[in-house]
């Protein structure tokens, strides 16, 4: 049994006329008659009663038509899904990320991507940065959202958006009221730090401290930034963290900017060089767009701050006159 025989049968069952059915199928009538006869022989069932005046479905033909329509419908759906996957409009992507990214722009990015690509399943895998890279190399995830840039023979990094490093302090800390501090001002403080063995970001911070001549007095080592901030809130020490993670704590902690040499921070999308699922490209495009928007917002805030203004930006056409 061939797929074309099922299509020929379905069209003939709708037209009940060999001439019209052949025209719809863009074939001549004899090949259509031959294929229907072969199908009936293979099924050992008479599907049509036909004579010189009419063609009608038999009872067996009516039953067969119902199943054939279901089969052809499922095939059409499967074909459509395959094409959507090929074009990146369907399928799934596996994302690796640490818990701190749930406190930044990533949830909004996932929501936007899902709204624009409802047929793509987005699976989030919360794991430490070292495990993300291992999973990425092992093809268990498609992209890692990381604060560390990785470029080697297998992996590549695309910058997404800036996320400057700040110092989080207990609200009662003597420096809590300052807008900016140098690392040297923290020399006598207790530090809550991330585990360097599982976080490239933690190693970068340790290197920055060493270059600044600061040897942090570590009192607690944790796996995730939210744990750092919770301990800062409790008054156990200070912590160097991405700015985006502090917003959820509001006034429960104090936040100070750091010098430019330490305060620079970036979020990257780390992927395999060889490419991956088709749906990954639209996701990376959406992430890049969000990064551009965040940069524009940040520049706007800086400009308003420099001008002595506060509050949201005034849109074009408002405020003048």
N, C-alpha and C positions, 0 to 999 in steps of 0.2 A: 504494500500500500504506500502510495506516494502522497506528499502534502498537496501537490497540485491536483490530484484526484479529489481530495476533500474540498478544495476550493471550487473545482468544476461542479461537483455535486451540489454545493451550497448555492451557487449562482443558478444552476438549472432548477433547483427546488424553489427558488424565488420567482423565476421567470415562467417556469412550466412551458417553455418553448425553446426548442433547440436553436432556432435561428437567432432569437433575441439573446439567449445565453451566450452563444458563440460570439456575437457582436460585442457584448460586454467584456468578454474575456480576450478579445482581439485575436481570435483564432477562427479557423473555418469549422463548419459543422461536422465533417467526418472525424477529425481528431477528437472532438468533444464526445461524439457518440462512442468512439473506440475506448476512450478512457472510462466512461461511465460503465460500459459493458465489462471492461477488465475489473473495475471495482466491484461490480456485482458478482463476478465469478470468484474473486478472492474472498468476498464475504459470504458467498454461497447464499445470497439473499437478493430477491428482486426488489429494487428500490423504487422503480417507477412502473406504472402501467401506461403503455404508450401504444398509439395506433396512428393512423393517418390524420385523425381529427384532433386528438388531444394527448396531453401528457399530464399524469397526476401521480402524486406520491402514494405509494402503498402504505399500509399501517406500519410496516417495518421501516419504510423510508422516513416516515414522520418521526419515529422514535430515534432513528439514526441522525436525523437532521438536528434534533435538540442537542445531542452530544457533540456533533461536529461544530455547531455554532459555539458551544462552550470552549472546545479545543482551539478553534480559530481565534476566539476572543482572547484566550489566555496567551496564545502565540503572539498576537498583536501587542498585548500588554508587555510580554517579555521582550519583544523587539524594541518597544518604546523605552523600557527601562534600560536596556543595553545601550541604546543610543544616548540616553540621558547620562549614564555613567561615563561613556566615552567622552561626552562633552563637559563632564564635571558638574552636571546638574543633579545627579543622584549618586548613591553609594554611601560611603562612610569615611570618616577620618578619625584617627586616634591621636589625641593630644596628651602629651606629658607636661605636667606643671607642678610646681610646689604650692603649698597652701597660701603663701603670701600673695600670689597672683589673683586669688579670689577677692582680695581687698583692693585691687586696682581696676584698670580698664578692661580686663579680660572678660568678666561676665557680660558687660555691655557689648563687647565684640562678638561673643557667642550668640547673644540674642539677635544682633543685627544680621549676622551670617545666616542664622536659622530662618529668620524672616524672609531673607532673599533666596534661600536655598532650602525650602521645606522638605525636599525629598532626600536630603543628606543627613545621615545620622552622625552626630558629633559625640564621641565617647571621650570623657575626660579621665585621665589616669593621674591621680595625685601621688607623687613620688618625689624623693629627694633628687637634686640635680645630677648626682653621679649615676643614679639608677635610670634617670631619663636618657642619658647618653648611651648607657648600655642597652636600653630597650630600643633606642633609635638605631644603633648599629645592628641590633638583632632583628630589625624589621617588625618589632612588636608595637611600636608607635610610629606615626608619620611625621610628627613635628614636636619639638621641645620648645616651650616658652621659657626662656632662660635669661638671667642677668649676666651671664658670662658668654663672651664671644668664643666660638669654636670654629676653627678653619683648619682642616687637615685633608688627607687624601680621600676620606670618606664623607666628611660632614662640612657643611657651610652655614654661615650665619647671615641673616638679613636684619638690619636694625629696624625696630618698630617704632618705639617712642622713648623719649628720655624719662628717667625716673631718678632724680638726684638723690644722693645719699645725704641724710641729715642725722643729727644726734637727737635721740629721744631721751628726755630727762623726767624724773619725778617732778610733780608740780611744786614741791617744796625746795627744789634744788636752787642754790644761790645764783646759778646762771639761767634760770628758767625764764627770766624776763627779756633776755637778749635775743636779738634777731639773728645774729651770727656769732659763732665762736671758732677759735682755732683749736686744733687737736691738743696743742700744748696746754690749753686751759683745763683739760680733762685728765691731766697726769696723775692726780690724786684720787680719781674716782674709781669705784668698782664698775666692772664691765660685765654685761650679759652678752655673750657672743654665740655665733653659729658654729656648728662643727665643721672644721676645715676639711675633714676627710670625705665629706659627702657634698660639699658646696664649693664650687669654684669662686662664687661671689664672696664667700667668707675668706678664702685665701687672698683674693684681691684686696679686701679691706685690711687684712693683716699686713700685706705688703705695703699698703699706703701708710699705715701706722708706723711701720718700721722705717720707711723713707722719711717720715716726719719726725723721727726720733722718739716716738711714743711706744712704750712697752705696756700695753693695757694690763691692768690688774684684774684678771678674770676670776669672777666668783661663781658664775654659772655658765654652762655650755648647753645649748639646746639645739633642736633639729629644725625649728621653724621660726620665722619672724614673728608670727602672732604670739608665740610663747615668750619671745624677747620682750615684746611690748607689754604683755601681761605682768611680767616680772618688774619692768620699769615702773608701771603703774603702782605696783605693790611697794616700791621704794627700795628694791634690792640693788639697783645700779642704773647705769646709763647704757645705751645701745646705739650702734650705728646701723641705720635701717633705711630702706627706700622710702621716699616721702609719701608715695601713694598709700603705703600701709598704715600711715599714722592717722589718716582722716577718720577712720572708724572709731578711733579712741577719743576724738574730740578734745574736750578740755580736761580729760582724765590724765593726760600727759602734757609735757611741754616739748616743743619742737624748735630746734635752732638749726639754721643753715651752717654749712661748713665751708672752709676755703675751697676755691675752685679746683685745686689739685686733687682734693679728696672727694669733693661733692659731686663730681660728674658721675652719672650712672645712665645705663641704657638697657632696654629690654630687647631681646633678640628672638627671632624665630630661627631655630636650628633645624635643618633638614638634611637628608642624604643628597649627595651630589648627583647620584644616578637618577633622581626623580622618584616619583611615587604615584599615589592615587590621583586620578584626574581631578577629584573634588578638592585636592589640596591647593591647587593654583588659585581658584576663586577665594579660598579662605585667606591665603597669603595676601591677595589683592585687597580684601576687606581690611585685613590687619594693617597694611601699609596706608590705606586711606584713613583709618582711625589715627594712626601715628601722625599723619599730616595735620589732621584736625587738632590733635592735642598740642602739637608744636605751635600752631596758629593761636590757640587759646593761651598758651603760655606766653608767647610774645605779646599778645594783647594785654595780659595781666601786668607784664613788666612795664609796658608803655603807660598804662593807667597809673601804676604805682609811681613811675618816674614823674608823671604829670601831677601827682598828688591827688589822684582820683581813686575812688573805690566803687565797688558794686559791678554789675554786669556791663558789658560793652554796650554802647548805643549803636543801634543798627542804622544803616544808611537811610536817610530821609527823616530821621528823628532828631529832635533836640536843636536843630538849627532854626534861627529866627525867633 
